């Protein structure tokens, strides 16, 4: 099973057909070769094995990120308790 966390485009590298994305504070460069529609700064995308697979609605992305943050916080609390 693959879990894809919404990532926000923060930099575009047109000469490389790549973008830099921010995934919950972690930035990395990924390929945009598979995208038909152009990406713009601020777009939310889903990534699989280093490739942008599709854009997603900003509201859906933010709702997912909130849920992921809750999961991270819960796991951290459980880790501290043990």
N, C-alpha and C positions, 0 to 999 in steps of 0.2 A: 504494500500500500504506500502511496506517495501522498505526503501532506504538503500542500503548496500554500505558503503564507503570502498574502498580498505585499507587493513591493512597489515603492514609488520611484519613478524615473527622476533622477536628480542631475544627470548629465548625459548629453548625447554625443556620440562619437561617429558622425556620419561617414568619415573616411574608412572606418572599420566595420560598419554595419553593426554597431554595438551601443549599449547604453550602460550607464552606471545606475544601479538601483540601491535604495535604502530599504532594508528589511529589518524592521524593529531596531534601528540603530546600527546595523551592520551594512557597510557599503561594499559592493562588488560589481565588477564589470561582467555583463552577460551579452550574448549574441542576440541581435534582432533580425537575423537572416530570415526567419520563418514568418515575420510579420508582413502582411500585405499593406495594411494601413500604416501611415507614418506615426511614430510616437512623438509626443511633445513633453516638455518638462511638466511634472506634476501628475502625469498619467499613472494609474495604478495597473499593475500587470501581475500575471501569474507566470512562474518560471518552472521549467522542468529540465533537469540535467544541463543547466547553463544556457538554455534558450528561452526567450520570451515566447510564451505560447498564445497568450491573448490578453487584451485589455479587459478590465472589469470596472464596473460602476463605482465611482468614489464612495458613495454611501454604503454599498455592500462591503467595500474594502475596509472602511473605517469600522463598521460593525464587526467584521471578522477580526481585525486587529485588537479591538477591545476585548473580545472573547479570548484571543490568544494571550493577551496580557494578564487576564484573570487566571488563566491556566498556569502561566509562569509564576505568578504570585502565590498561587495555591501550592505548587510544587516546592517553591522556596520555603514556604511556611512549614510544610511537611518535613523538608530536609532539616530545617533548624530544630524541629521538635524531636528528631531522632538522634 
